[in-house]
Every structure is written in C-alpha cells, then in structure tokens.
C-alpha cells in the first residue's frame, strides 16, 4: 500500500512538471507583454531595461527553471498588469472561486445522488421519466448558455436574484467569505447552479445506471429471497456498491468544476481566479496565466490522487 502511494505521488509530480512546461512554453508565444506595459511611447533602452527587469532576456529553459524554483517557495513572480506579487493576487481571488466550486460540487453530488437513487427505485413512475427527460437539458446545453438563460429568467424577468458580482462579504480568520451574508448567498445561487448543473445530471445518470446494474446482481436477488426489507436492499447493499465508480467521476468532476469555473465567472462577473485569468490573457500577463494553470493542475492531480487513495478504503481488493 505504501509503494502504491509513493508511485502515485511520483506520477503526480511528473504530470505537474509536464503541465508546467507546456503552459510556460505556450504562454511564451502569446503576444508580447512589453508592448502592453510600455505602449507606443517607448525607447529601445526602455525595452531592454524592462526585459532585464522581468528576466525576459534569459533563455527559455532558464526562465522555466527559475519559474519552477520560485513556484516551490510560493513565489509566482510579479503581475505585468498590476505590478504586484501574483501569489498575493491569487490569494485575494481564490476564496471566491473555492466557495463557488465547493457549493457547486455539493449541489451536484447531493442532488445528483438523491435523484439518481429515486429515479432508480421509482423508475416506472411518471415523475422519474420526467426527471430523466429534463436532465437532458443539463447534459446537452453549454454552461454559458445555461447561465444566460438563468440570468434572464431570475434576474431580468423575475428580479429575484442578482445577475453579477459576489455580494457583500465578511472576513473570518483571514478568509473572505460571502456565505455569511444574505446578499452573498443570493449572489451565489445562480453561478452555483450554472456551474454544477452539468455535473449534477452526469452524476444522477451514472448513479442510476450503476444502481440498475447492481440491482440485477445475484446477491441482490439472494437478499430479496431471504426476505430482507426493500429499503435495506436498496440503500445498504445496492447503493454502497454503486459508489466506487461514482466517487471516481465525482472526483474528476470536482476538478472540472475548478477548471471550468472560468466560464461561469466570466458570465456572472464573479471575482475569482477564473475571471482573473481572462483579464490576464487580454494583457498577456504571463506570470498570472502560468500560475493559474499550475494551480488548476495541482488541484486536478491532487483530487485524482485523493480519489485513488479512497479506492483503497472502499475496495479492500486493491490493498493486496
């Protein structure tokens, strides 16, 4: 078991190095930050001086190696646009994205699992068929379109919920949260539904498919033949054995929620790291872009590693 954890950790490190290299290589060819920072009124001396200051006069691999070494100590350089340490900017924006992603993930996992179980147990009812049909909306429509539709209905037409921003926030132990204020909670609803709707329908369909398969297994028939209550068969036997593939997909989808929050944050002008990344692209702010991609990569790799370790706890066969 220890060797498995060590191997998975080493694989995660290799993946992070590869992603960091690709990201840094791509961003090095995306525009010229010197043009944006100095504008048209500049001299050749100003250009050379700024290049030396930013380290852009060094060879590519020197820049990449310096970026990795600094990143290990939490130093992602200075933003070309804001002139501030990237780490400080990310720390300011991260709470908004983390809260949005966690609320969306909880919404998707909870409602997806409940609806998946209900549409399986009561699969012959009209309500179950309606839920399955409506769920096609969440799977088929792109995230930005869902956000625009929700915004139009609940903000423009009904005027129930705000269409942009994070609302009022309070600081608790250095963490800026909008979950403790009424306007913050109201502002969270539409972005969280938009971001989590696709994952919710995906989890619901996965739970339903896996549970239907498990309910036809021989040990379930044997349990029913022994006279066990239907509630125990469904929720203690079938649901438990449905969770392994669900955990895999849910873990990967949680990583996707962090990564693709960029679309939802843009639609709702949510002040998280996703919106920061979009603004960084417009300004060719390479340190911010590289730091964002590395941050998302760490989340993906960390979540995948956590999912693999959860396998060991759920399925004893993997420990041998």
SERO-4910 file (N, C-alpha, C, O; in steps of 0.05 Angstrom, whole numbers):
BEGIN
 pado doro    nc1    nc2    nc3   cac1   cac2   cac3    cc1    cc2    cc3    oc1    oc2    oc3
  Unk    A     17    -24      0      0      0      0     18     25      0     11     45    -13
  Unk    A     40     24     16     57     47     17     71     52    -10     74     75    -19
  Unk    A     79     30    -24     92     33    -50     72     44    -70     80     60    -88
  Unk    A     47     37    -68     26     47    -86     24     78    -82     22     93   -102
  Unk    A     23     87    -57     21    115    -52     45    131    -62     43    152    -73
  Unk    A     69    119    -58     94    132    -67     94    134    -98    100    155   -109
  Unk    A     86    112   -111     85    112   -141     66    133   -151     72    148   -170
  Unk    A     42    134   -139     22    153   -148     31    182   -143     26    200   -159
  Unk    A     46    186   -121     56    213   -115     77    221   -136     77    244   -145
  Unk    A     95    202   -142    116    209   -162    103    214   -190    112    232   -204
  Unk    A     83    199   -197     69    204   -222     56    232   -222     56    246   -243
  Unk    A     45    239   -199     33    266   -198     53    288   -202     48    308   -215
  Unk    A     77    284   -190     98    304   -193    107    307   -223    111    329   -233
  Unk    A    110    284   -236    117    284   -265     96    298   -281    103    314   -299
  Unk    A     71    293   -275     49    306   -290     50    336   -286     46    352   -305
  Unk    A     55    345   -262     56    374   -256     79    387   -271     76    409   -282
  Unk    A    102    373   -272    125    385   -286    119    387   -316    126    407   -329
  Unk    A    106    366   -327    100    367   -356     79    389   -362     82    403   -382
  Unk    A     59    391   -345     39    412   -350     52    440   -348     46    458   -364
  Unk    A     69    443   -327     82    469   -324     99    476   -348    100    499   -356
  Unk    A    113    456   -359    130    461   -383    113    469   -407    119    489   -421
  Unk    A     91    454   -412     74    460   -435     62    488   -432     61    504   -451
  Unk    A     53    494   -407     40    520   -403     60    543   -407     54    563   -420
  Unk    A     83    540   -396    103    561   -398    112    565   -427    117    587   -436
  Unk    A    114    542   -442    122    543   -470    100    558   -487    106    574   -503
  Unk    A     75    551   -482     53    563   -497     51    593   -491     49    609   -509
  Unk    A     53    600   -466     49    628   -458     72    645   -468     69    670   -471
  Unk    A     95    633   -473    118    649   -482    114    659   -511    127    677   -520
  Unk    A     94    646   -525     89    655   -552     63    670   -555     54    675   -577
  Unk    A     51    677   -533     25    692   -533     31    721   -530     32    732   -508
  Unk    A     34    735   -552     37    764   -551     63    773   -538     80    756   -531
  Unk    A     66    799   -534     90    810   -522     81    828   -499     70    849   -504
  Unk    A     87    821   -474     79    838   -452     92    865   -452     81    884   -440
  Unk    A    116    867   -464    130    893   -465    113    914   -479    112    937   -471
  Unk    A     99    905   -501     82    924   -516     60    935   -499     54    959   -499
  Unk    A     47    917   -483     25    926   -466     34    944   -443     20    962   -434
  Unk    A     58    938   -432     67    953   -409     79    980   -416     76    999   -400
  Unk    A     92    982   -439    105   1007   -446     89   1024   -466     92   1048   -467
  Unk    A     71   1011   -481     55   1026   -500     73   1035   -524     95   1024   -528
  Unk    A     62   1054   -539     76   1063   -563     99   1083   -556    119   1085   -571
  Unk    A     96   1099   -535    116   1118   -528    138   1105   -512    138   1105   -487
  Unk    A    157   1094   -525    179   1079   -512    204   1081   -529    203   1087   -553
  Unk    A    226   1076   -515    252   1076   -529    264   1048   -528    254   1031   -513
  Unk    A    284   1044   -544    298   1018   -544    310   1012   -517    311    989   -508
  Unk    A    320   1034   -503    332   1030   -477    311   1021   -457    316   1004   -440
  Unk    A    287   1033   -459    265   1025   -441    258    995   -444    254    981   -425
  Unk    A    257    986   -469    250    959   -475    271    940   -463    264    920   -450
  Unk    A    297    946   -468    318    929   -458    318    928   -427    322    908   -415
  Unk    A    314    952   -415    314    953   -386    291    936   -374    295    922   -354
  Unk    A    267    938   -386    245    923   -376    249    893   -380    241    877   -363
  Unk    A    260    886   -403    266    857   -408    285    846   -386    281    824   -376
  Unk    A    306    862   -380    324    852   -359    311    851   -332    315    832   -317
  Unk    A    293    870   -326    279    870   -301    261    846   -298    260    833   -276
  Unk    A    247    839   -320    228    816   -319    242    790   -324    229    769   -320
  Unk    A    267    790   -332    281    765   -338    275    754   -365    281    731   -370
  Unk    A    262    770   -383    255    760   -409    278    759   -428    276    748   -450
  Unk    A    301    770   -420    325    768   -438    340    742   -434    359    736   -448
  Unk    A    331    725   -415    344    700   -409    333    678   -428    311    681   -439
  Unk    A    349    657   -433    339    634   -450    314    622   -437    309    625   -414
  Unk    A    298    608   -455    272    597   -446    275    579   -422    261    581   -402
  Unk    A    294    560   -424    297    540   -402    306    553   -376    299    543   -354
  Unk    A    321    574   -378    329    589   -354    304    602   -341    300    600   -317
  Unk    A    287    614   -358    263    626   -347    245    604   -335    233    608   -313
  Unk    A    242    581   -349    225    559   -338    236    548   -312    221    544   -293
  Unk    A    262    543   -311    274    533   -286    271    552   -263    265    544   -241
  Unk    A    274    578   -269    271    598   -248    242    599   -238    236    602   -215
  Unk    A    223    596   -258    195    596   -251    188    573   -232    173    577   -213
  Unk    A    198    549   -239    192    526   -222    204    529   -194    191    523   -174
  Unk    A    229    538   -193    242    541   -166    228    561   -149    223    557   -125
  Unk    A    220    583   -162    205    604   -146    178    594   -138    168    600   -116
  Unk    A    165    578   -156    138    568   -150    138    550   -126    119    549   -111
  Unk    A    160    534   -123    162    516   -100    161    531    -74    152    521    -53
  Unk    A    171    556    -74    171    572    -50    147    591    -49    145    609    -32
  Unk    A    127    587    -67    103    604    -68    107    631    -81     90    648    -79
  Unk    A    129    634    -96    134    659   -110    129    655   -140    145    642   -153
  Unk    A    107    666   -150    100    663   -178    107    688   -194     97    692   -216
  Unk    A    124    705   -183    132    729   -197    114    752   -193     97    752   -175
  Unk    A    117    773   -209    102    798   -207     84    800   -231     92    796   -254
  Unk    A     59    808   -226     40    811   -248     48    834   -266     55    856   -256
  Unk    A     49    830   -292     56    851   -311     35    873   -311     41    896   -316
  Unk    A     10    865   -306    -12    884   -307    -15    901   -282    -18    925   -283
  Unk    A    -14    888   -259    -19    902   -233      7    910   -219      6    926   -200
  Unk    A     29    898   -226     54    905   -213     56    895   -184     71    906   -168
  Unk    A     41    875   -178     40    863   -151     47    834   -152     45    822   -174
  Unk    A     56    822   -130     62    793   -130     38    777   -138     16    781   -128
  Unk    A     42    758   -156     20    741   -166      8    725   -143    -17    721   -142
  Unk    A     24    716   -124     14    700   -102     -6    716    -86    -27    705    -77
  Unk    A      0    741    -81    -19    758    -66    -46    761    -81    -67    760    -69
  Unk    A    -44    765   -107    -68    768   -124    -85    743   -123   -109    744   -121
  Unk    A    -71    720   -126    -86    694   -125    -99    689    -98   -122    679    -97
  Unk    A    -85    696    -77    -97    692    -50   -122    710    -46   -140    702    -32
  Unk    A   -121    734    -59   -145    751    -56   -169    740    -72   -191    742    -63
  Unk    A   -163    728    -95   -185    718   -112   -193    690   -106   -216    682   -111
  Unk    A   -175    674    -94   -181    645    -90   -206    639    -74   -221    621    -81
  Unk    A   -212    654    -52   -236    648    -36   -261    648    -52   -279    631    -48
  Unk    A   -264    666    -71   -288    668    -87   -291    643   -104   -313    631   -106
  Unk    A   -269    634   -117   -271    610   -134   -275    585   -117   -290    567   -125
  Unk    A   -260    583    -95   -263    559    -78   -291    556    -68   -302    534    -68
  Unk    A   -303    578    -58   -330    576    -47   -350    569    -69   -368    552    -65
  Unk    A   -347    581    -93   -365    575   -115   -362    545   -123   -382    532   -128
  Unk    A   -338    536   -125   -333    508   -133   -344    488   -113   -356    468   -120
  Unk    A   -339    494    -87   -349    475    -66   -379    475    -65   -391    453    -62
  Unk    A   -392    498    -67   -421    498    -66   -432    484    -91   -452    469    -89
  Unk    A   -420    489   -114   -429    475   -138   -425    445   -136   -442    429   -144
  Unk    A   -402    437   -125   -396    408   -122   -416    395   -103   -425    373   -108
  Unk    A   -422    409    -80   -441    398    -61   -469    395    -74   -483    376    -70
  Unk    A   -476    416    -88   -502    415   -103   -503    392   -122   -523    377   -123
  Unk    A   -482    389   -138   -482    368   -159   -482    340   -146   -496    322   -154
  Unk    A   -465    336   -126   -462    310   -114   -487    302    -98   -497    279   -100
  Unk    A   -498    320    -82   -521    314    -65   -546    309    -82   -558    288    -81
  Unk    A   -553    329    -99   -577    326   -115   -574    305   -136   -593    290   -142
  Unk    A   -550    302   -147   -546    281   -167   -549    253   -156   -562    236   -168
  Unk    A   -538    248   -132   -541    222   -119   -570    216   -111   -580    195   -116
  Unk    A   -583    236    -99   -611    233    -90   -629    227   -114   -645    208   -113
  Unk    A   -627    243   -135   -644    239   -158   -637    213   -172   -655    200   -183
  Unk    A   -612    206   -172   -604    180   -185   -616    157   -170   -626    138   -183
  Unk    A   -616    157   -144   -628    136   -128   -659    135   -132   -670    114   -136
  Unk    A   -671    159   -130   -700    160   -132   -710    151   -160   -730    137   -162
  Unk    A   -696    159   -181   -704    151   -208   -698    122   -213   -708    110   -233
  Unk    A   -682    110   -196   -678     81   -198   -699     65   -183   -711     46   -193
  Unk    A   -703     73   -158   -722     59   -141   -751     62   -152   -766     43   -151
  Unk    A   -757     86   -161   -784     91   -172   -783     95   -202   -796    113   -213
  Unk    A   -768     78   -216   -762     82   -244   -787     78   -262   -786     87   -285
  Unk    A   -808     66   -253   -831     62   -270   -852     84   -267   -874     83   -279
  Unk    A   -846    104   -251   -865    126   -246   -862    148   -268   -841    150   -281
  Unk    A   -883    164   -271   -882    186   -289   -861    207   -281   -847    219   -297
  Unk    A   -860    212   -254   -841    232   -244   -812    225   -251   -796    242   -258
  Unk    A   -805    199   -249   -778    190   -256   -772    195   -286   -750    204   -293
  Unk    A   -791    190   -303   -787    194   -332   -784    224   -337   -768    232   -354
  Unk    A   -800    240   -323   -798    269   -328   -770    279   -319   -758    295   -333
  Unk    A   -761    270   -296   -734    278   -287   -712    270   -307   -694    286   -312
  Unk    A   -714    246   -317   -694    237   -336   -695    253   -362   -674    259   -374
  Unk    A   -719    260   -370   -721    276   -395   -710    305   -390   -696    315   -407
  Unk    A   -718    317   -368   -708    344   -362   -678    344   -358   -665    364   -364
  Unk    A   -667    322   -348   -638    322   -343   -622    324   -369   -598    332   -369
  Unk    A   -635    319   -392   -621    322   -417   -613    351   -422   -593    357   -436
  Unk    A   -628    369   -410   -621    398   -413   -594    403   -401   -577    417   -413
  Unk    A   -589    393   -377   -564    398   -364   -540    385   -378   -518    396   -377
  Unk    A   -545    362   -392   -523    349   -406   -518    361   -433   -495    362   -442
  Unk    A   -539    371   -446   -537    380   -474   -529    409   -477   -513    415   -495
  Unk    A   -539    427   -460   -534    455   -464   -506    463   -453   -498    453   -432
  Unk    A   -492    481   -467   -466    491   -456   -470    508   -431   -492    520   -427
  Unk    A   -450    510   -415   -452    523   -389   -459    553   -392   -475    563   -377
  Unk    A   -446    566   -412   -451    595   -414   -480    601   -422   -491    621   -413
  Unk    A   -492    583   -438   -520    587   -446   -539    582   -422   -558    597   -419
  Unk    A   -533    562   -406   -549    558   -382   -548    583   -364   -568    591   -353
  Unk    A   -524    593   -361   -521    617   -344   -537    641   -355   -550    655   -339
  Unk    A   -536    645   -381   -550    668   -392   -580    664   -389   -595    683   -384
  Unk    A   -590    639   -393   -619    634   -390   -628    639   -361   -648    652   -356
  Unk    A   -612    628   -342   -619    632   -314   -619    662   -307   -636    672   -292
  Unk    A   -599    676   -317   -596    704   -312   -621    719   -323   -632    737   -310
  Unk    A   -629    712   -347   -651    726   -359   -677    721   -344   -693    739   -339
  Unk    A   -682    696   -335   -707    689   -322   -707    700   -294   -726    714   -286
  Unk    A   -687    694   -278   -688    701   -249   -678    729   -242   -683    739   -220
  Unk    A   -663    741   -260   -653    768   -254   -667    789   -269   -676    810   -258
  Unk    A   -671    784   -295   -683    805   -312   -713    804   -310   -726    825   -305
  Unk    A   -725    781   -314   -754    779   -315   -767    779   -286   -785    795   -281
  Unk    A   -757    762   -269   -768    759   -242   -756    778   -221   -768    784   -201
  Unk    A   -731    786   -226   -716    804   -208   -714    792   -180   -717    806   -160
  Unk    A   -709    766   -179   -707    752   -153   -678    751   -144   -672    754   -120
  Unk    A   -659    748   -162   -631    744   -155   -613    762   -171   -620    770   -193
  Unk    A   -590    770   -159   -571    787   -174   -559    773   -198   -556    749   -198
  Unk    A   -552    788   -218   -542    776   -243   -511    777   -244   -500    765   -262
  Unk    A   -498    792   -227   -469    793   -228   -458    800   -200   -473    808   -182
  Unk    A   -432    795   -197   -419    802   -172   -421    781   -151   -434    761   -154
  Unk    A   -408    786   -128   -407    767   -106   -424    775    -82   -427    760    -63
  Unk    A   -435    799    -83   -450    809    -59   -431    818    -37   -407    820    -41
  Unk    A   -443    822    -14   -427    831      9   -411    807     21   -420    784     21
  Unk    A   -387    813     30   -370    792     42   -361    801     69   -360    825     76
  Unk    A   -353    781     85   -341    787    112   -316    770    114   -313    750    100
  Unk    A   -297    779    130   -272    765    133   -272    751    160   -275    762    181
  Unk    A   -267    724    158   -267    707    182   -240    693    182   -235    675    165
  Unk    A   -223    700    201   -197    687    203   -180    690    178   -165    672    171
  Unk    A   -181    713    165   -166    718    141   -179    708    116   -168    713     94
  Unk    A   -202    694    118   -216    684     95   -240    701     88   -257    705    105
  Unk    A   -241    712     64   -263    729     56   -285    712     45   -282    699     25
  Unk    A   -308    712     59   -330    694     51   -355    710     46   -361    730     59
  Unk    A   -371    700     27   -397    712     22   -420    694     31   -443    700     27
  Unk    A   -412    671     44   -432    652     53   -446    660     79   -465    648     88
  Unk    A   -436    682     92   -447    690    117   -464    716    115   -473    727    135
  Unk    A   -468    725     91   -485    748     86   -508    741     68   -505    723     51
  Unk    A   -530    755     71   -554    749     54   -548    755     25   -555    739      7
  Unk    A   -536    778     19   -530    785     -9   -510    766    -21   -511    760    -45
  Unk    A   -491    756     -4   -471    737    -14   -484    711    -22   -477    699    -42
  Unk    A   -503    701     -5   -516    676    -11   -534    679    -35   -535    661    -52
  Unk    A   -548    702    -37   -565    706    -61   -548    707    -87   -556    697   -107
  Unk    A   -525    720    -85   -508    722   -109   -496    695   -116   -488    691   -139
  Unk    A   -494    677    -97   -482    650   -102   -500    631   -117   -490    613   -131
  Unk    A   -526    635   -115   -545    615   -125   -543    610   -155   -539    587   -163
  Unk    A   -545    630   -171   -545    627   -200   -518    616   -210   -518    597   -226
  Unk    A   -495    628   -202   -470    616   -211   -466    587   -202   -455    571   -217
  Unk    A   -474    581   -178   -470    553   -168   -487    533   -184   -478    512   -191
  Unk    A   -512    541   -190   -529    523   -206   -518    520   -234   -517    498   -245
  Unk    A   -509    542   -246   -498    542   -273   -473    524   -274   -470    508   -293
  Unk    A   -456    527   -255   -431    511   -255   -436    482   -248   -422    464   -259
  Unk    A   -455    476   -231   -459    448   -222   -480    432   -237   -483    408   -232
  Unk    A   -495    445   -255   -518    431   -267   -508    408   -285   -520    386   -284
  Unk    A   -487    412   -300   -477    391   -318   -468    367   -301   -474    344   -306
  Unk    A   -452    373   -280   -441    352   -263   -464    338   -248   -463    314   -244
  Unk    A   -485    353   -240   -507    340   -226   -521    320   -243   -527    297   -234
  Unk    A   -527    327   -268   -541    308   -286   -523    285   -293   -533    262   -296
  Unk    A   -497    290   -295   -479    268   -301   -478    248   -278   -479    224   -283
  Unk    A   -476    258   -254   -475    240   -231   -502    226   -228   -502    202   -221
  Unk    A   -524    240   -232   -550    227   -230   -553    204   -249   -562    182   -242
  Unk    A   -545    207   -274   -547    186   -294   -527    163   -287   -534    140   -292
  Unk    A   -504    170   -277   -485    149   -270   -495    133   -247   -494    108   -247
  Unk    A   -506    146   -226   -517    131   -203   -539    113   -212   -541     90   -203
  Unk    A   -557    123   -229   -579    107   -238   -570     83   -254   -579     60   -250
  Unk    A   -551     87   -272   -541     65   -289   -527     44   -272   -532     20   -275
  Unk    A   -510     53   -254   -495     34   -237   -514     19   -218   -511     -5   -213
  Unk    A   -533     33   -207   -551     21   -187   -570      1   -201   -576    -20   -190
  Unk    A   -579      7   -225   -595    -12   -240   -580    -38   -246   -590    -60   -244
  Unk    A   -554    -35   -252   -537    -58   -257   -534    -74   -232   -535    -99   -233
  Unk    A   -529    -61   -209   -525    -75   -184   -551    -89   -175   -549   -111   -165
  Unk    A   -574    -77   -180   -599    -89   -171   -605   -115   -186   -622   -131   -177
  Unk    A   -592   -120   -208   -596   -145   -223   -575   -166   -216   -574   -187   -228
  Unk    A   -558   -160   -197   -537   -179   -189   -549   -202   -173   -571   -199   -161
  Unk    A   -534   -224   -173   -545   -248   -159   -548   -244   -129   -567   -253   -117
  Unk    A   -529   -229   -117   -530   -226    -88   -554   -209    -79   -564   -211    -57
  Unk    A   -563   -191    -97   -587   -175    -91   -612   -193    -92   -629   -191    -75
  Unk    A   -613   -211   -112   -635   -230   -114   -636   -248    -89   -657   -254    -78
  Unk    A   -612   -256    -81   -610   -274    -58   -619   -259    -33   -633   -270    -16
  Unk    A   -612   -233    -30   -620   -218     -7   -651   -215     -6   -663   -216     15
  Unk    A   -662   -210    -30   -692   -208    -31   -705   -235    -24   -726   -236    -11
  Unk    A   -693   -256    -34   -704   -283    -29   -703   -289      1   -720   -304     11
  Unk    A   -684   -278     15   -682   -283     44   -702   -266     59   -706   -269     83
  Unk    A   -716   -248     45   -737   -232     58   -727   -206     70   -741   -194     86
  Unk    A   -703   -196     62   -694   -171     72   -712   -148     62   -721   -149     40
  Unk    A   -716   -128     79   -733   -106     71   -722    -92     46   -698    -91     42
  Unk    A   -740    -82     29   -732    -69      4   -714    -45     10   -696    -39     -6
  Unk    A   -720    -30     31   -704     -7     38   -675    -15     44   -656     -1     35
  Unk    A   -671    -37     58   -644    -47     64   -630    -56     39   -606    -51     35
  Unk    A   -644    -69     21   -632    -79     -4   -623    -55    -21   -601    -55    -32
  Unk    A   -640    -35    -22   -633    -12    -40   -611      6    -29   -592     13    -43
  Unk    A   -613     12     -3   -595     33      8   -571     21     22   -550     35     24
  Unk    A   -571     -3     32   -548    -14     46   -532    -33     28   -508    -35     33
  Unk    A   -544    -45      9   -530    -64     -8   -524    -52    -35   -501    -50    -44
  Unk    A   -546    -43    -49   -542    -34    -76   -527     -7    -77   -508     -4    -93
  Unk    A   -536     12    -61   -524     39    -62   -494     38    -55   -478     52    -67
  Unk    A   -487     22    -35   -459     21    -26   -441     11    -48   -419     22    -52
  Unk    A   -450     -9    -63   -434    -20    -85   -436     -3   -110   -422     -8   -130
  Unk    A   -452     17   -110   -454     36   -132   -433     58   -130   -427     72   -150
  Unk    A   -423     62   -106   -408     87   -100   -380     87   -112   -369    109   -116
  Unk    A   -367     64   -118   -340     64   -128   -337     80   -154   -321     99   -155
  Unk    A   -352     73   -175   -349     90   -199   -359    118   -196   -350    137   -209
  Unk    A   -379    122   -178   -389    149   -173   -368    166   -160   -365    190   -168
  Unk    A   -352    155   -142   -331    171   -129   -310    179   -150   -300    201   -150
  Unk    A   -304    161   -169   -285    167   -190   -294    191   -206   -280    211   -209
  Unk    A   -318    189   -216   -329    211   -233   -332    236   -217   -326    258   -227
  Unk    A   -342    234   -192   -347    258   -176   -321    272   -170   -320    297   -171
  Unk    A   -299    257   -165   -273    269   -161   -263    284   -185   -254    307   -183
  Unk    A   -265    271   -208   -256    284   -233   -273    309   -239   -263    329   -249
  Unk    A   -300    306   -234   -317    329   -239   -312    352   -221   -315    375   -228
  Unk    A   -304    346   -196   -297    368   -178   -273    384   -189   -272    408   -187
  Unk    A   -254    369   -200   -231    383   -213   -240    399   -236   -230    421   -241
  Unk    A   -259    388   -252   -270    403   -275   -285    428   -266   -284    449   -279
  Unk    A   -298    426   -243   -312    450   -233   -293    473   -228   -298    496   -234
  Unk    A   -270    466   -215   -250    487   -210   -239    498   -237   -237    522   -240
  Unk    A   -234    480   -256   -222    489   -281   -241    505   -298   -234    525   -309
  Unk    A   -266    495   -300   -285    508   -318   -302    530   -304   -321    540   -316
  Unk    A   -295    536   -279   -308    559   -266   -302    584   -281   -315    604   -278
  Unk    A   -282    583   -298   -274    607   -314   -297    617   -331   -300    641   -335
  Unk    A   -313    598   -342   -335    606   -359   -357    619   -343   -367    641   -349
  Unk    A   -364    606   -321   -385    617   -303   -377    644   -291   -393    662   -289
  Unk    A   -352    646   -283   -343    671   -271   -344    694   -292   -349    717   -284
  Unk    A   -338    687   -317   -340    708   -337   -369    717   -342   -374    741   -345
  Unk    A   -387    697   -343   -415    704   -348   -427    721   -326   -440    741   -331
  Unk    A   -421    714   -301   -432    728   -278   -413    748   -266   -419    760   -245
  Unk    A   -391    753   -279   -371    772   -269   -364    766   -239   -362    784   -222
  Unk    A   -360    740   -234   -354    731   -208   -324    736   -203   -307    727   -218
  Unk    A   -317    750   -181   -289    759   -178   -270    737   -168   -258    740   -147
  Unk    A   -268    715   -183   -250    693   -175   -225    692   -192   -220    711   -208
  Unk    A   -210    670   -190   -186    668   -206   -191    663   -235   -175    669   -252
  Unk    A   -215    652   -242   -222    647   -270   -225    674   -285   -214    677   -307
  Unk    A   -239    692   -273   -241    719   -285   -214    733   -286   -208    748   -305
  Unk    A   -198    729   -265   -171    740   -265   -155    729   -289   -140    744   -301
  Unk    A   -158    703   -295   -144    691   -317   -152    703   -344   -135    709   -361
  Unk    A   -178    708   -348   -188    720   -372   -176    748   -376   -167    755   -397
  Unk    A   -175    764   -354   -163    790   -356   -133    789   -362   -122    805   -376
  Unk    A   -120    768   -351    -91    764   -355    -86    758   -384    -65    767   -395
  Unk    A   -103    743   -397    -99    737   -426   -100    762   -443    -84    766   -461
  Unk    A   -119    780   -436   -122    805   -451    -97    822   -449    -90    836   -468
  Unk    A    -83    820   -426    -59    837   -422    -33    821   -426    -12    832   -422
  Unk    A    -35    796   -434    -12    778   -437      4    778   -411     29    781   -411
  Unk    A    -10    775   -389      3    774   -363     13    746   -358     -1    730   -344
  Unk    A     36    739   -368     46    711   -368     48    700   -340     40    677   -335
  Unk    A     60    715   -320     62    703   -293     35    695   -282     33    673   -269
  Unk    A     14    711   -286    -12    704   -275    -23    680   -290    -35    662   -278
  Unk    A    -20    679   -317    -30    657   -333    -17    631   -325    -30    610   -321
  Unk    A     10    631   -322     24    607   -315     17    598   -287     14    574   -282
  Unk    A     15    617   -268      8    609   -240    -20    598   -239    -25    579   -224
  Unk    A    -39    609   -254    -66    598   -254    -67    569   -264    -79    552   -252
  Unk    A    -53    565   -287    -53    538   -298    -39    518   -279    -48    495   -276
  Unk    A    -18    526   -266     -5    509   -247    -23    503   -223    -24    481   -213
  Unk    A    -38    523   -215    -56    520   -192    -78    500   -199    -85    482   -183
  Unk    A    -90    502   -223   -110    484   -232    -99    456   -235   -112    436   -228
  Unk    A    -74    454   -245    -61    428   -248    -58    414   -221    -62    390   -218
  Unk    A    -49    430   -201    -45    418   -175    -72    408   -164    -73    387   -151
  Unk    A    -93    423   -168   -119    414   -159   -128    388   -172   -137    370   -159
  Unk    A   -124    387   -199   -132    363   -214   -116    339   -204   -128    318   -197
  Unk    A    -90    342   -203    -73    320   -195    -78    312   -166    -79    288   -159
  Unk    A    -82    332   -148    -88    326   -120   -114    311   -117   -116    293   -101
  Unk    A   -135    320   -132   -161    306   -130   -159    278   -140   -170    260   -128
  Unk    A   -145    274   -163   -142    247   -174   -127    229   -154   -134    206   -151
  Unk    A   -107    240   -142    -92    225   -122   -110    217    -98   -108    195    -88
  Unk    A   -126    236    -89   -144    231    -67   -165    210    -75   -171    193    -58
  Unk    A   -175    211    -99   -194    190   -109   -181    163   -108   -193    143   -100
  Unk    A   -156    161   -118   -143    135   -118   -139    124    -90   -141    100    -85
  Unk    A   -133    142    -71   -130    133    -44   -156    125    -31   -157    107    -15
  Unk    A   -178    138    -39   -205    130    -30   -212    102    -40   -226     87    -26
  Unk    A   -202     95    -64   -207     68    -74   -197     47    -54   -210     26    -49
  Unk    A   -173     53    -42   -161     34    -24   -179     30      1   -180      8     12
  Unk    A   -193     51      9   -210     48     32   -236     34     26   -247     19     42
  Unk    A   -247     39      1   -273     27     -6   -270     -1    -15   -287    -19     -8
  Unk    A   -250     -7    -32   -247    -34    -43   -223    -48    -31   -200    -41    -39
  Unk    A   -226    -66    -13   -204    -80      0   -186    -96    -19   -163   -101    -13
  Unk    A   -197   -104    -42   -182   -120    -61   -157   -105    -72   -137   -117    -79
  Unk    A   -159    -78    -73   -137    -62    -83   -114    -60    -64    -92    -51    -71
  Unk    A   -118    -68    -39    -96    -66    -19    -77    -90    -22    -55    -89    -10
  Unk    A    -84   -111    -36    -66   -134    -39    -47   -131    -62    -31   -148    -67
***
